[in-house]
Amino acid sequence: MDLPAYLTTRTTLIDRALDRFLPRASVKPKTIHKAMRYSLFAGGKRLRPVLTLAAAEACGGTVSAATPAACAVECIHTYSLIHDDLPCMDDDDLRRGRPTSHKVFGEGVAVLAGDALLTVAFAILAQAAPTPRYSTAALIGELASASGSQWLIGGQVADLEGEGQKLSGAALQYIHRCKTAALLTASIRLGAMSAHATPARLAALTAFGQALGLAFQVIDDILDVTQTTEKLGKTAGKDVAATKATYPAIFGLAHSRREAQRLTAAAHAALKPFGKNAATLRALADYLLARDY
């Protein structure tokens, strides 16, 4: 398949939908809506919403039915980045090649912009149509669980508490499973749910998402120590400077690369029940393994 063309068309579709769902920058109070849009439209890869749409298609669903879920997960992801970059968290001045939200709007507005994106995510998802198997409430519960205290937020807490500590591989994997893989997996599950996926298909895509999410974070850790700030669009070497536990720090680069390949292979194996219908998901898994930013 032509993955670059697919990514271009789907990213455009998602951006247009997000533009419709969010209040205009001219709506009062203007500052908060400008701040929300500043971070949301800063040029991210749109990986999670693209995976939502691709999972829906793999299950025979439609892009239109999956679009609210796709937009909701991108709002959650962007809110988490705004908060991660705050001085009280990772204290970063650069994101997606631009000054971070708190550098442009101040810390107070940045916190509120993250809060607003978190809440608008559920307002968007509430507009998703139910299927006979999955109610709109089930979709909302799925996203709430993945982004809550036991997964996304819990992972961030464990990450903060692990700074400067000598963590085990199991402890590091727990952080990555919560902080990164949980939302990525939920993005895929929501796409499948929007398509009325059978329990067996949903389970297979869950396994795919969990393996892919861990592989994604391993690659992220590798890129943090092998790429430049200009290439990444965010400050390189931050994990080392903050004495964070990462795969390269614990296992070395060579082992980390092998682990990313192993996890990607596991993601591919989970897609076997879908046959050719999962061609896009397979291509996305390979694309993420080979990425350099």
N, C-alpha and C positions, 0 to 999 in steps of 0.2 A: 504494500500500500504506500501511498504518498503521504508519509507522516507530516512533513513540513506543511503541506497544503492543508491537511486535516487540522493541525494546530492553529494555523492562521484563521481558518474559517470558524473554528470553535471559539477561539479567543475573541474574535470580533463579535460573535453572537453573545458571548458572556458579557463582554464590555457594554454592549448595547442594552442588554437586559438589566445590568447593574445600574446603568445610567437612568433607566426608567424607574427602577425600584427605589432609588435614593432621592431624598429631597434635593431640589436644585440648590446650587450655591447661593442663589439670591434669596432663598427663603429664610426668614428670621427664625432664630438668631443666625446671621450669616456666618459668623466665625466658626461655629461648630460644624456647619454643613461644608464649609470650605475645607476644614481640617479633615473631615471624614473622606471627602473626595480626593484630597491631596494624597493620602496614603493609599486609598483603594485604587486609584488610577495612576500609580507611580510606575507601572510597567512590569508587574510581576509575571511569572511564567503561566499563571492560572492552572497549575498542575492539578490541584484538587477538583475544581469544577470540571476540567476536561475529563478527568477520570470518572466523575459522576455521569457525564453524558455518555462516555464510552461504555460504562457498565450497563447503563440503561439500554443502549443499542445492542450489546451482547446478549441481553435477555429479551430482545424483541420489542423493546419499548421505543418511545419517541423522545426526541430531543426536547420538544415543547413541554412534555409532562415532567421531564427531569430538570428543567431550567430553574424553577424556584429553589430546589435543593442545591443545585450547582452554585447559585448566587449566594445562598445562605452560608455554605461552607467557606466561600471566599471571604465573606464578611467576618466570619469567626477567625479565619486565618490572619486576616489583616489586623484585626483588633489585637490578636496575640502578639503580632510583630511590634505594633506600637507600644504595647506595654513592656515587651521584652527589652526594647531599646531604651527605656527610661533610666535615668541615673540611678534609681534605687534598685534596678535589676541588672541588665547587662551593660548599661551606660555606653551606648553606641551613638555616634554622631552621623552615621551614614547607613542608608538602606536603599537598595535598588538604584544605587548611583546618585542619590539625592540626599540632602540633609534630612535627618529623621524628624518626626512630627514635633517632638518637644524642642528641637532646635529652631523650628520655624514658628511655632505657635505658643511655645512655653509649656512647662510641665503640666500645669492645671488643665489647659485645653486638650493636651495630648491624652491625658487620662480620660477626660470626658469623651474625646473622639473615639477612643477604644471602647468605652462603655456604650456609646451610641451605636457603634457597629455591631457589638455583641447583641444588643437588644433588637436592632433592625433585622438581624439575621433571622430571628424567630418570627418577626412580623412578615418577612418574606416567605419563610417556610410554611407559615399558616395558610398561605394562598395555594399550596400544593394540593392537587386533586387526590383523593383517596383511591385505593384500589380495593377489590374484594378481600384481599389478604392483609393489606396495610392501611390503616386509617391515617388521617392527617396527624392525629395525636401520636400515633406510633412513630411517625417521621420526626416530629418535634422531640419526642422522648429519646430517639436515637441520637440526635445532635446534642441534646442537653447532656446526656450521659457522657459522650465522647469529649465534650468541652468542659466538663465539670471537675470537681475536686478529686475524683479518683483516677482521672485520665489526664487531659491536657494540663489543667491547673496543678494537679498532683505531681505531674512530671516536672513542671517548672519549679515547684517547691523542692523536690528531690534534687534538682539540678543546682539550685541555690545552696542547699545544705551540703552538697558534695564538693563545692569549690574549696580547693586547697586540701581535700582529703584524698587518701589513696583508696580508690574504690575497686571492688572486684569487678570482673567481667559481668557477673550476674547483676550487680547493682547498676552498672552502666546500661545494660540491656533494659532493665526496668525503666530507667529514665527515658530511653529512646522509645520504648514501647508506649509509654504514657504520653510523652511530650510531642512525639512526631507521628508514630504509627497509628495511634488511636484515631486522630482526626482524618488521616489519609484513608484508613479503613472505613470509617463512617461515611466518607465522601463516596466511596465505591458502593457501600451497602445502600445508601440512600438512592443512588441511581438504580440499583437493582430493585429496590422496593417500589420505586415509582413505576417500574415496568411489570409489577405483579409477579416477581420472580418466585419460583418454587423454593421451598425450604432447602432443598439440596443445592440449587444454584446459588442461593444466598450464602450457604455455608462454604461453597467452593470459592466464591468471591471474597468472603471474609478471610479465608486462608491466603488468598492472593494478596489482599490488602495488607495483612500483617507482615508477610514476607517482604513485600515491596516497600512498606514503610520503614522497616529496619534497614533494608538495603539503601534506601534514600538517605537515611541519617548517617550511615557509615561513609557513603560517598561525600556527604556534607563535611564530615569530620576530616576526611582526606583532603578535600579542596581547601579547607581552612589553613592547612599547613603547606600546600603545594601551589596555590594560586596567588595572584596579586590582588590588592584591593580594587584596582581598576577593573580587573576581569570579573571579580565576584560582585561588584556593585555594593559591597559592604566591607567593613574593616577586616582584612585578613589577619590571621594570627591572634584573634581575640581570645580564643579558647586557651591558648598557651599562656597568654598574658594574665588571664584570670585564673590560671592553674586549674582549669576544668579537666575532668576525666573525659577522654575521648578514645575512640578505637585506636588511632595511631599511637597515642600516649601509652596505652596499656599493652597493646599487642604488636605495635610496629606497623609501618606502611605496607609491607609485603603481605602480612597476614590479613590486614584490613581489606586490601584489594581482593584477596581470595575469599574473604567472608562476604563481601559485596556480591561477588560472582556466585557464591553458593546460595545466598538468599534470593538472588534474581532467578537462578535455576529453580528454586523452590516455588517462586511465584509463577513461573512458566508451568510447572507441573500441576499447580492448582487449577490451571485453566483447561486441562485436558478434556473435561466433560463438555466444553463449549465448542470444540472443533474450530472450524474456520470463522465462527461468529466472534471469536475472541482475538482476531488478527490485530485489531487496533490496540487492545490491552497488551498484547505481546510486544508490539512495536514500542509502546510507551515504556514498558519495563526495560527494554534494551536501550532506549533513548536515555533513560535516567541513569543507567549503569555507565554509559559512555560520556555523560555530560561533563563539561569542564567549568561550569559556573552554576 
